[in-house]
Amino acid sequence: MAATKTYWPGFTALSDQIFVRQGSITDGIEKPQPAKQPRVVIIFAWGDAQPKHVAKYADGFRHLYPDAKQIAVLSPIYKSIWRTMAQRIEAMKPVLDAAFPSPNSDEHNGSVLVHVMSNTGGIAYAATLHAYRNRYGRPLPHRLVTLDSTPGSTKLTFANLRRLALAMALGTASWFPWPFFVTKGLWGVFLFLLNVLEKILGRESAGAQSVKAFGNPELSSKQTRRLYLYGKEDRIILYTDIEENIAGARASGWKSDARLFEGSGHVEHMRKNPAGYWKALQDSWEEAIRLADS
């Protein structure tokens, strides 16, 4: 369902999760897009991110690629983990409508940059991969996917349960009047019970489904370059889990770059080291374009 309300300046809401703004416009006419700029940048935000925080990433991309259309996707944690895959796929269809408005055109040439943040952003990205495959019968055409603080382990060990509960508590602590540790404990209980329910129903978790989608070449082509942005100080996603994913992706044939940050935690790398963050991203995009043109 389309919406006309704008939740933050410059963006128009396509749904309660998906927002779009056009590239630079001069005198009411869109400027021709330089060949090395992405045509579209899609940003899948971390769980429960507020628009004012996601806008900082959107503005960074606007500085690098002023002519690219931007699509920003918010990812409420409860929707990500409670919805079925079919429901998540349905929710992401407006992303396809905005990124690829014509079914048969140069819009499907792959000049798209996807930016994914945290495991919750990864769940929305995976649903979009499925949505495109369902509609067009081929992998989502994008030159580069950047993976900020993701993907982590999907095994529900006690240690991982604590980290997931921490992530959910950080996003929702302001909703409740009681101390933070109570919120964290309640989310831990919820996640444990959800895991039990999924086992009874024989259903994979949303996180497991998303990681499986990352590794499926029918959904994510091996022509798509990957850039992993991660840090050792991340309290929610272990850097060793990300490095295990990097090794697996490279062994399976995905061209992958990696940038390890010091002194920054979960989805904090851009805020703590903006120069290094945007340089890594720009370098990977240019390499992806160079290889595509060669």
ZADO-1210 file (C-alpha; in nm, 4 decimals, padded with zeros to 6 digits):
<atoms>
<atom x="00.0000" y="00.0000" z="00.0000" code="MET" pos="1"/>
<atom x="00.1519" y="00.3309" z="-00.1074" code="ALA" pos="2"/>
<atom x="00.1671" y="00.6157" z="00.1406" code="ALA" pos="3"/>
<atom x="00.2169" y="00.9856" z="00.0896" code="THR" pos="4"/>
<atom x="00.3390" y="01.0750" z="00.4345" code="LYS" pos="5"/>
<atom x="00.7076" y="01.1665" z="00.4594" code="THR" pos="6"/>
<atom x="00.8783" y="01.0422" z="00.7760" code="TYR" pos="7"/>
<atom x="01.1989" y="01.2346" z="00.7309" code="TRP" pos="8"/>
<atom x="01.3071" y="01.5178" z="00.4985" code="PRO" pos="9"/>
<atom x="01.3595" y="01.4261" z="00.1363" code="GLY" pos="10"/>
<atom x="01.2126" y="01.0759" z="00.1637" code="PHE" pos="11"/>
<atom x="00.8660" y="00.9605" z="00.0628" code="THR" pos="12"/>
<atom x="00.7082" y="00.6633" z="00.2381" code="ALA" pos="13"/>
<atom x="00.6096" y="00.3667" z="00.0224" code="LEU" pos="14"/>
<atom x="00.5046" y="00.1681" z="00.3303" code="SER" pos="15"/>
<atom x="00.5647" y="00.1880" z="00.7043" code="ASP" pos="16"/>
<atom x="00.9088" y="00.0316" z="00.6428" code="GLN" pos="17"/>
<atom x="01.0203" y="00.1481" z="00.2987" code="ILE" pos="18"/>
<atom x="01.1147" y="00.5027" z="00.1943" code="PHE" pos="19"/>
<atom x="01.2553" y="00.6510" z="-00.1251" code="VAL" pos="20"/>
<atom x="01.4192" y="00.9696" z="-00.2466" code="ARG" pos="21"/>
<atom x="01.5249" y="01.0547" z="-00.5977" code="GLN" pos="22"/>
<atom x="01.8744" y="01.1440" z="-00.7120" code="GLY" pos="23"/>
<atom x="01.9891" y="01.5006" z="-00.7633" code="SER" pos="24"/>
<atom x="01.7514" y="01.7053" z="-00.9745" code="ILE" pos="25"/>
<atom x="01.8321" y="02.0284" z="-01.1591" code="THR" pos="26"/>
<atom x="01.5508" y="02.2551" z="-01.2813" code="ASP" pos="27"/>
<atom x="01.3020" y="01.9748" z="-01.2335" code="GLY" pos="28"/>
<atom x="01.4878" y="01.7382" z="-01.4669" code="ILE" pos="29"/>
<atom x="01.6916" y="01.4439" z="-01.3420" code="GLU" pos="30"/>
<atom x="02.0558" y="01.4740" z="-01.4438" code="LYS" pos="31"/>
<atom x="02.2108" y="01.1991" z="-01.6593" code="PRO" pos="32"/>
<atom x="02.3749" y="00.9425" z="-01.4351" code="GLN" pos="33"/>
<atom x="02.7539" y="00.9168" z="-01.4521" code="PRO" pos="34"/>
<atom x="02.8556" y="00.5679" z="-01.5615" code="ALA" pos="35"/>
<atom x="03.0462" y="00.4847" z="-01.2422" code="LYS" pos="36"/>
<atom x="02.7706" y="00.5857" z="-01.0034" code="GLN" pos="37"/>
<atom x="02.5135" y="00.3309" z="-00.8926" code="PRO" pos="38"/>
<atom x="02.1700" y="00.3920" z="-01.0361" code="ARG" pos="39"/>
<atom x="02.0115" y="00.2893" z="-00.7045" code="VAL" pos="40"/>
<atom x="02.1387" y="00.2552" z="-00.3473" code="VAL" pos="41"/>
<atom x="01.9283" y="00.0317" z="-00.1203" code="ILE" pos="42"/>
<atom x="01.9908" y="00.0630" z="00.2540" code="ILE" pos="43"/>
<atom x="01.8644" y="-00.2125" z="00.4833" code="PHE" pos="44"/>
<atom x="01.8838" y="-00.0617" z="00.8325" code="ALA" pos="45"/>
<atom x="01.9671" y="-00.2450" z="01.1535" code="TRP" pos="46"/>
<atom x="01.6924" y="-00.3585" z="01.3911" code="GLY" pos="47"/>
<atom x="01.4703" y="-00.0823" z="01.5324" code="ASP" pos="48"/>
<atom x="01.6887" y="00.1907" z="01.3791" code="ALA" pos="49"/>
<atom x="01.5308" y="00.5357" z="01.3823" code="GLN" pos="50"/>
<atom x="01.5034" y="00.7344" z="01.0578" code="PRO" pos="51"/>
<atom x="01.7249" y="01.0136" z="01.1943" code="LYS" pos="52"/>
<atom x="02.0080" y="00.7632" z="01.2370" code="HIS" pos="53"/>
<atom x="01.9570" y="00.5886" z="00.9036" code="VAL" pos="54"/>
<atom x="01.9569" y="00.9321" z="00.7380" code="ALA" pos="55"/>
<atom x="02.3252" y="00.9730" z="00.8292" code="LYS" pos="56"/>
<atom x="02.4083" y="00.6754" z="00.6080" code="TYR" pos="57"/>
<atom x="02.1789" y="00.7991" z="00.3346" code="ALA" pos="58"/>
<atom x="02.3518" y="01.1380" z="00.3435" code="ASP" pos="59"/>
<atom x="02.6907" y="00.9672" z="00.3227" code="GLY" pos="60"/>
<atom x="02.5805" y="00.7830" z="00.0116" code="PHE" pos="61"/>
<atom x="02.4343" y="01.1028" z="-00.1284" code="ARG" pos="62"/>
<atom x="02.7760" y="01.2688" z="-00.0867" code="HIS" pos="63"/>
<atom x="02.9482" y="00.9835" z="-00.2758" code="LEU" pos="64"/>
<atom x="02.6783" y="00.9205" z="-00.5365" code="TYR" pos="65"/>
<atom x="02.4545" y="01.2284" z="-00.5642" code="PRO" pos="66"/>
<atom x="02.2616" y="01.1051" z="-00.8683" code="ASP" pos="67"/>
<atom x="02.1576" y="00.7673" z="-00.7288" code="ALA" pos="68"/>
<atom x="01.8009" y="00.7001" z="-00.6229" code="LYS" pos="69"/>
<atom x="01.7953" y="00.5887" z="-00.2582" code="GLN" pos="70"/>
<atom x="01.5670" y="00.3306" z="-00.1013" code="ILE" pos="71"/>
<atom x="01.5816" y="00.2998" z="00.2776" code="ALA" pos="72"/>
<atom x="01.4295" y="00.0006" z="00.4561" code="VAL" pos="73"/>
<atom x="01.3553" y="00.0077" z="00.8280" code="LEU" pos="74"/>
<atom x="01.3683" y="-00.3268" z="01.0083" code="SER" pos="75"/>
<atom x="01.1643" y="-00.3527" z="01.3292" code="PRO" pos="76"/>
<atom x="01.3014" y="-00.6543" z="01.5109" code="ILE" pos="77"/>
<atom x="00.9642" y="-00.7969" z="01.6101" code="TYR" pos="78"/>
<atom x="00.8452" y="-00.7952" z="01.2465" code="LYS" pos="79"/>
<atom x="01.1674" y="-00.9524" z="01.1286" code="SER" pos="80"/>
<atom x="01.1620" y="-01.2494" z="01.3634" code="ILE" pos="81"/>
<atom x="00.7868" y="-01.3048" z="01.4027" code="TRP" pos="82"/>
<atom x="00.6725" y="-01.2833" z="01.0404" code="ARG" pos="83"/>
<atom x="00.6936" y="-01.5840" z="00.8118" code="THR" pos="84"/>
<atom x="00.9227" y="-01.5715" z="00.5097" code="MET" pos="85"/>
<atom x="00.6184" y="-01.5277" z="00.2844" code="ALA" pos="86"/>
<atom x="00.5093" y="-01.2251" z="00.4873" code="GLN" pos="87"/>
<atom x="00.8573" y="-01.0752" z="00.4785" code="ARG" pos="88"/>
<atom x="00.8767" y="-01.1249" z="00.1013" code="ILE" pos="89"/>
<atom x="00.5409" y="-00.9515" z="00.0558" code="GLU" pos="90"/>
<atom x="00.6584" y="-00.6582" z="00.2700" code="ALA" pos="91"/>
<atom x="00.9661" y="-00.6073" z="00.0500" code="MET" pos="92"/>
<atom x="00.7836" y="-00.5891" z="-00.2839" code="LYS" pos="93"/>
<atom x="00.7791" y="-00.2049" z="-00.2795" code="PRO" pos="94"/>
<atom x="01.1612" y="-00.2185" z="-00.2875" code="VAL" pos="95"/>
<atom x="01.1413" y="-00.3926" z="-00.6250" code="LEU" pos="96"/>
<atom x="00.8773" y="-00.1513" z="-00.7517" code="ASP" pos="97"/>
<atom x="01.1025" y="00.1437" z="-00.6657" code="ALA" pos="98"/>
<atom x="01.4346" y="-00.0044" z="-00.7801" code="ALA" pos="99"/>
<atom x="01.3071" y="-00.1762" z="-01.0959" code="PHE" pos="100"/>
<atom x="00.9880" y="00.0013" z="-01.2040" code="PRO" pos="101"/>
<atom x="01.0012" y="-00.1420" z="-01.5577" code="SER" pos="102"/>
<atom x="01.0092" y="-00.5202" z="-01.6086" code="PRO" pos="103"/>
<atom x="01.2193" y="-00.5177" z="-01.9265" code="ASN" pos="104"/>
<atom x="01.4741" y="-00.2389" z="-01.9417" code="SER" pos="105"/>
<atom x="01.8287" y="-00.1317" z="-01.8622" code="ASP" pos="106"/>
<atom x="01.7167" y="-00.0881" z="-01.5009" code="GLU" pos="107"/>
<atom x="01.7985" y="-00.4572" z="-01.4551" code="HIS" pos="108"/>
<atom x="02.1611" y="-00.4184" z="-01.5659" code="ASN" pos="109"/>
<atom x="02.2956" y="-00.4534" z="-01.2128" code="GLY" pos="110"/>
<atom x="02.3985" y="-00.0932" z="-01.1413" code="SER" pos="111"/>
<atom x="02.2653" y="-00.1235" z="-00.7875" code="VAL" pos="112"/>
<atom x="02.4524" y="-00.0971" z="-00.4566" code="LEU" pos="113"/>
<atom x="02.2986" y="-00.2703" z="-00.1549" code="VAL" pos="114"/>
<atom x="02.3993" y="-00.1770" z="00.2005" code="HIS" pos="115"/>
<atom x="02.2994" y="-00.4193" z="00.4772" code="VAL" pos="116"/>
<atom x="02.3353" y="-00.3460" z="00.8490" code="MET" pos="117"/>
<atom x="02.3203" y="-00.6071" z="01.1233" code="SER" pos="118"/>
<atom x="02.1396" y="-00.9392" z="01.1107" code="ASN" pos="119"/>
<atom x="01.7988" y="-00.7706" z="01.1076" code="THR" pos="120"/>
<atom x="01.8886" y="-00.5746" z="00.7963" code="GLY" pos="121"/>
<atom x="02.0112" y="-00.9049" z="00.6553" code="GLY" pos="122"/>
<atom x="01.6695" y="-01.0613" z="00.7103" code="ILE" pos="123"/>
<atom x="01.5054" y="-00.7850" z="00.5034" code="ALA" pos="124"/>
<atom x="01.7756" y="-00.8186" z="00.2359" code="TYR" pos="125"/>
<atom x="01.7168" y="-01.1937" z="00.2139" code="ALA" pos="126"/>
<atom x="01.3421" y="-01.1384" z="00.1732" code="ALA" pos="127"/>
<atom x="01.4173" y="-00.8948" z="-00.1109" code="THR" pos="128"/>
<atom x="01.6399" y="-01.1535" z="-00.2813" code="LEU" pos="129"/>
<atom x="01.3531" y="-01.4007" z="-00.2667" code="HIS" pos="130"/>
<atom x="01.1013" y="-01.1401" z="-00.3865" code="ALA" pos="131"/>
<atom x="01.3091" y="-01.0597" z="-00.6947" code="TYR" pos="132"/>
<atom x="01.3666" y="-01.4266" z="-00.7749" code="ARG" pos="133"/>
<atom x="00.9950" y="-01.4988" z="-00.7411" code="ASN" pos="134"/>
<atom x="00.9037" y="-01.2119" z="-00.9726" code="ARG" pos="135"/>
<atom x="01.1753" y="-01.2350" z="-01.2406" code="TYR" pos="136"/>
<atom x="01.3163" y="-01.5867" z="-01.2113" code="GLY" pos="137"/>
<atom x="01.6772" y="-01.4782" z="-01.1659" code="ARG" pos="138"/>
<atom x="01.9078" y="-01.3355" z="-00.8946" code="PRO" pos="139"/>
<atom x="01.8707" y="-00.9744" z="-00.7840" code="LEU" pos="140"/>
<atom x="02.1013" y="-00.7677" z="-01.0112" code="PRO" pos="141"/>
<atom x="02.3369" y="-00.5674" z="-00.7904" code="HIS" pos="142"/>
<atom x="02.7077" y="-00.4995" z="-00.8355" code="ARG" pos="143"/>
<atom x="02.7985" y="-00.4755" z="-00.4665" code="LEU" pos="144"/>
<atom x="02.6505" y="-00.5691" z="-00.1317" code="VAL" pos="145"/>
<atom x="02.8146" y="-00.4226" z="00.1771" code="THR" pos="146"/>
<atom x="02.7574" y="-00.6125" z="00.5001" code="LEU" pos="147"/>
<atom x="02.8008" y="-00.3960" z="00.8094" code="ASP" pos="148"/>
<atom x="02.8263" y="-00.5998" z="01.1323" code="SER" pos="149"/>
<atom x="02.6648" y="-00.9057" z="00.9727" code="THR" pos="150"/>
<atom x="02.6099" y="-01.1960" z="00.9301" code="PRO" pos="151"/>
<atom x="02.6497" y="-01.3557" z="01.2680" code="GLY" pos="152"/>
<atom x="02.5943" y="-01.7080" z="01.3899" code="SER" pos="153"/>
<atom x="02.2368" y="-01.8343" z="01.3785" code="THR" pos="154"/>
<atom x="02.2930" y="-02.1113" z="01.6341" code="LYS" pos="155"/>
<atom x="02.0945" y="-02.0364" z="01.9494" code="LEU" pos="156"/>
<atom x="02.3657" y="-02.1145" z="02.2030" code="THR" pos="157"/>
<atom x="02.3407" y="-01.9524" z="02.5438" code="PHE" pos="158"/>
<atom x="02.6092" y="-01.6990" z="02.4474" code="ALA" pos="159"/>
<atom x="02.4315" y="-01.6087" z="02.1236" code="ASN" pos="160"/>
<atom x="02.0994" y="-01.5845" z="02.3076" code="LEU" pos="161"/>
<atom x="02.2518" y="-01.3283" z="02.5420" code="ARG" pos="162"/>
<atom x="02.3843" y="-01.1245" z="02.2512" code="ARG" pos="163"/>
<atom x="02.0521" y="-01.1319" z="02.0660" code="LEU" pos="164"/>
<atom x="01.8669" y="-01.0327" z="02.3822" code="ALA" pos="165"/>
<atom x="02.1100" y="-00.7435" z="02.4237" code="LEU" pos="166"/>
<atom x="02.0418" y="-00.6254" z="02.0690" code="ALA" pos="167"/>
<atom x="01.6661" y="-00.6326" z="02.1237" code="MET" pos="168"/>
<atom x="01.6925" y="-00.4627" z="02.4610" code="ALA" pos="169"/>
<atom x="01.9036" y="-00.1806" z="02.3184" code="LEU" pos="170"/>
<atom x="01.6375" y="-00.1123" z="02.0583" code="GLY" pos="171"/>
<atom x="01.3410" y="-00.1234" z="02.2957" code="THR" pos="172"/>
<atom x="01.4691" y="-00.0112" z="02.6372" code="ALA" pos="173"/>
<atom x="01.2977" y="00.3283" z="02.6041" code="SER" pos="174"/>
<atom x="00.9587" y="00.1549" z="02.5734" code="TRP" pos="175"/>
<atom x="00.9597" y="00.0261" z="02.9309" code="PHE" pos="176"/>
<atom x="00.9836" y="00.1919" z="03.2755" code="PRO" pos="177"/>
<atom x="01.1882" y="-00.0797" z="03.4439" code="TRP" pos="178"/>
<atom x="01.5693" y="-00.1265" z="03.4524" code="PRO" pos="179"/>
<atom x="01.7585" y="-00.2317" z="03.1390" code="PHE" pos="180"/>
<atom x="01.8571" y="-00.5736" z="03.2736" code="PHE" pos="181"/>
<atom x="01.4874" y="-00.6628" z="03.3147" code="VAL" pos="182"/>
<atom x="01.4198" y="-00.5764" z="02.9488" code="THR" pos="183"/>
<atom x="01.7190" y="-00.7833" z="02.8410" code="LYS" pos="184"/>
<atom x="01.6022" y="-01.0778" z="03.0505" code="GLY" pos="185"/>
<atom x="01.2483" y="-01.0638" z="02.9125" code="LEU" pos="186"/>
<atom x="01.3784" y="-01.0621" z="02.5557" code="TRP" pos="187"/>
<atom x="01.6006" y="-01.3577" z="02.6397" code="GLY" pos="188"/>
<atom x="01.2981" y="-01.5532" z="02.7615" code="VAL" pos="189"/>
<atom x="01.1015" y="-01.4515" z="02.4519" code="PHE" pos="190"/>
<atom x="01.3793" y="-01.5651" z="02.2167" code="LEU" pos="191"/>
<atom x="01.4144" y="-01.8960" z="02.3982" code="PHE" pos="192"/>
<atom x="01.0397" y="-01.9640" z="02.3784" code="LEU" pos="193"/>
<atom x="01.0339" y="-01.8589" z="02.0127" code="LEU" pos="194"/>
<atom x="01.3138" y="-02.1059" z="01.9405" code="ASN" pos="195"/>
<atom x="01.1173" y="-02.3821" z="02.1124" code="VAL" pos="196"/>
<atom x="00.8059" y="-02.2947" z="01.9116" code="LEU" pos="197"/>
<atom x="00.9995" y="-02.2946" z="01.5828" code="GLU" pos="198"/>
<atom x="01.1404" y="-02.6371" z="01.6605" code="LYS" pos="199"/>
<atom x="00.7920" y="-02.7701" z="01.7346" code="ILE" pos="200"/>
<atom x="00.6633" y="-02.6252" z="01.4066" code="LEU" pos="201"/>
<atom x="00.9696" y="-02.7436" z="01.2159" code="GLY" pos="202"/>
<atom x="01.0419" y="-02.3906" z="01.1007" code="ARG" pos="203"/>
<atom x="01.3824" y="-02.2309" z="01.0486" code="GLU" pos="204"/>
<atom x="01.4540" y="-01.9036" z="01.2245" code="SER" pos="205"/>
<atom x="01.4506" y="-01.5824" z="01.0226" code="ALA" pos="206"/>
<atom x="01.8243" y="-01.5453" z="01.0799" code="GLY" pos="207"/>
<atom x="01.9003" y="-01.8946" z="00.9520" code="ALA" pos="208"/>
<atom x="01.6831" y="-01.8367" z="00.6455" code="GLN" pos="209"/>
<atom x="01.8650" y="-01.5110" z="00.5675" code="SER" pos="210"/>
<atom x="02.2146" y="-01.6608" z="00.5948" code="VAL" pos="211"/>
<atom x="02.1043" y="-01.9477" z="00.3704" code="LYS" pos="212"/>
<atom x="01.9827" y="-01.6913" z="00.1134" code="ALA" pos="213"/>
<atom x="02.3235" y="-01.5158" z="00.1184" code="PHE" pos="214"/>
<atom x="02.4855" y="-01.8420" z="00.0147" code="GLY" pos="215"/>
<atom x="02.2383" y="-01.9343" z="-00.2578" code="ASN" pos="216"/>
<atom x="02.3706" y="-01.8350" z="-00.6037" code="PRO" pos="217"/>
<atom x="02.0165" y="-01.8530" z="-00.7418" code="GLU" pos="218"/>
<atom x="01.9310" y="-01.5598" z="-00.5139" code="LEU" pos="219"/>
<atom x="02.2639" y="-01.3787" z="-00.4814" code="SER" pos="220"/>
<atom x="02.4742" y="-01.4097" z="-00.7962" code="SER" pos="221"/>
<atom x="02.8461" y="-01.4744" z="-00.7680" code="LYS" pos="222"/>
<atom x="02.8878" y="-01.1719" z="-00.9957" code="GLN" pos="223"/>
<atom x="02.7894" y="-00.9574" z="-00.6965" code="THR" pos="224"/>
<atom x="03.0932" y="-00.8404" z="-00.5014" code="ARG" pos="225"/>
<atom x="03.0794" y="-00.8388" z="-00.1222" code="ARG" pos="226"/>
<atom x="03.2313" y="-00.5988" z="00.1286" code="LEU" pos="227"/>
<atom x="03.2333" y="-00.6968" z="00.4955" code="TYR" pos="228"/>
<atom x="03.2639" y="-00.4119" z="00.7484" code="LEU" pos="229"/>
<atom x="03.3124" y="-00.5409" z="01.1028" code="TYR" pos="230"/>
<atom x="03.4972" y="-00.4956" z="01.4314" code="GLY" pos="231"/>
<atom x="03.6441" y="-00.6924" z="01.7204" code="LYS" pos="232"/>
<atom x="03.4622" y="-00.4762" z="01.9778" code="GLU" pos="233"/>
<atom x="03.1173" y="-00.5747" z="01.8508" code="ASP" pos="234"/>
<atom x="02.9203" y="-00.7072" z="02.1517" code="ARG" pos="235"/>
<atom x="02.6343" y="-00.8457" z="01.9406" code="ILE" pos="236"/>
<atom x="02.7973" y="-01.0119" z="01.6374" code="ILE" pos="237"/>
<atom x="03.1287" y="-01.1893" z="01.6982" code="LEU" pos="238"/>
<atom x="03.3988" y="-01.0883" z="01.4526" code="TYR" pos="239"/>
<atom x="03.5044" y="-01.4545" z="01.4333" code="THR" pos="240"/>
<atom x="03.1583" y="-01.5466" z="01.3025" code="ASP" pos="241"/>
<atom x="03.1868" y="-01.2835" z="01.0309" code="ILE" pos="242"/>
<atom x="03.5366" y="-01.4002" z="00.9369" code="GLU" pos="243"/>
<atom x="03.4044" y="-01.7554" z="00.9113" code="GLU" pos="244"/>
<atom x="03.1379" y="-01.6273" z="00.6701" code="ASN" pos="245"/>
<atom x="03.4006" y="-01.4385" z="00.4674" code="ILE" pos="246"/>
<atom x="03.6123" y="-01.7523" z="00.4319" code="ALA" pos="247"/>
<atom x="03.3109" y="-01.9568" z="00.3287" code="GLY" pos="248"/>
<atom x="03.1972" y="-01.6992" z="00.0721" code="ALA" pos="249"/>
<atom x="03.5438" y="-01.6800" z="-00.0850" code="ARG" pos="250"/>
<atom x="03.5771" y="-02.0570" z="-00.0954" code="ALA" pos="251"/>
<atom x="03.2385" y="-02.0763" z="-00.2712" code="SER" pos="252"/>
<atom x="03.3379" y="-01.8217" z="-00.5366" code="GLY" pos="253"/>
<atom x="03.2078" y="-01.4862" z="-00.4164" code="TRP" pos="254"/>
<atom x="03.4589" y="-01.2030" z="-00.4608" code="LYS" pos="255"/>
<atom x="03.4764" y="-01.0526" z="-00.1143" code="SER" pos="256"/>
<atom x="03.6554" y="-00.7570" z="00.0432" code="ASP" pos="257"/>
<atom x="03.6829" y="-00.7041" z="00.4184" code="ALA" pos="258"/>
<atom x="03.7615" y="-00.4097" z="00.6458" code="ARG" pos="259"/>
<atom x="03.8274" y="-00.4781" z="01.0146" code="LEU" pos="260"/>
<atom x="03.7727" y="-00.1726" z="01.2362" code="PHE" pos="261"/>
<atom x="03.9342" y="-00.1061" z="01.5721" code="GLU" pos="262"/>
<atom x="03.7569" y="00.0632" z="01.8608" code="GLY" pos="263"/>
<atom x="03.4018" y="00.0518" z="01.7275" code="SER" pos="264"/>
<atom x="03.1133" y="-00.1726" z="01.8244" code="GLY" pos="265"/>
<atom x="02.8010" y="-00.2956" z="01.6519" code="HIS" pos="266"/>
<atom x="02.7110" y="-00.0740" z="01.3512" code="VAL" pos="267"/>
<atom x="02.9381" y="00.1951" z="01.4960" code="GLU" pos="268"/>
<atom x="03.2146" y="00.1812" z="01.2362" code="HIS" pos="269"/>
<atom x="03.0875" y="00.4694" z="01.0231" code="MET" pos="270"/>
<atom x="03.0437" y="00.6927" z="01.3281" code="ARG" pos="271"/>
<atom x="03.3861" y="00.6120" z="01.4753" code="LYS" pos="272"/>
<atom x="03.5858" y="00.6040" z="01.1508" code="ASN" pos="273"/>
<atom x="03.3881" y="00.7720" z="00.8708" code="PRO" pos="274"/>
<atom x="03.6879" y="00.8245" z="00.6411" code="ALA" pos="275"/>
<atom x="03.7911" y="00.4584" z="00.6537" code="GLY" pos="276"/>
<atom x="03.4324" y="00.3406" z="00.6228" code="TYR" pos="277"/>
<atom x="03.3413" y="00.5356" z="00.3108" code="TRP" pos="278"/>
<atom x="03.6827" y="00.4759" z="00.1526" code="LYS" pos="279"/>
<atom x="03.6415" y="00.0992" z="00.1866" code="ALA" pos="280"/>
<atom x="03.2962" y="00.1167" z="00.0367" code="LEU" pos="281"/>
<atom x="03.3981" y="00.3406" z="-00.2523" code="GLN" pos="282"/>
<atom x="03.7002" y="00.1217" z="-00.3344" code="ASP" pos="283"/>
<atom x="03.4883" y="-00.1947" z="-00.3442" code="SER" pos="284"/>
<atom x="03.2277" y="-00.0304" z="-00.5661" code="TRP" pos="285"/>
<atom x="03.4927" y="00.0884" z="-00.8106" code="GLU" pos="286"/>
<atom x="03.6483" y="-00.2595" z="-00.8225" code="GLU" pos="287"/>
<atom x="03.3064" y="-00.4162" z="-00.8814" code="ALA" pos="288"/>
<atom x="03.2438" y="-00.1765" z="-01.1699" code="ILE" pos="289"/>
<atom x="03.5926" y="-00.2337" z="-01.3143" code="ARG" pos="290"/>
<atom x="03.5465" y="-00.6105" z="-01.3199" code="LEU" pos="291"/>
<atom x="03.1976" y="-00.5811" z="-01.4666" code="ALA" pos="292"/>
<atom x="03.3312" y="-00.3647" z="-01.7507" code="ASP" pos="293"/>
<atom x="03.6366" y="-00.5815" z="-01.8214" code="SER" pos="294"/>
</atoms>
